[in-house]
Amino acid sequence: MLSNIVRHQSDSRLSRIVIHNGIVYLAGLTADDRGAAIKAQTEEVLKKIDELLKIAGTSKSRLLSAMVYVSDMRLKPQMDDAWMAWVDSSNTPVRACVEARLGTADTLVEVMVVAAQ
């Protein structure tokens, strides 16, 4: 028996949310305000994550994993400041942070998470 796969905010390229077997997968998210510093970009991305998790019927306290991409590892401490202010410190996910060339030169951070529903 195949279980249902539920997709939200989909287009021909991607779905922002995919839910399967009680697990919520979010697409990689970037800030709209790409003129902002990395801390502000991270705060915007984390707000988007909260909104999408709510649509999926879950929250950041149910995060299982997070993948954080930063354009320059020297900026990681500022990203971490925003992350630490946001994350549920009693329910931290596994997390990796890697340096990567992102979609545009002014995109400083991208975050992708997986959560239990």
Secondary structure, 3 states (H helix, E strand, C coil): CCCCEEEEEECCCCEEEEEECCEEEECCECCCCCCCCHHHHHHHHHHHHHHHHHHCCCCHHHEEEEEEEECCHHHHHHHHHHHHHHCCCCCCCEEEEEECCCCCCCCCEEEEEEEEC
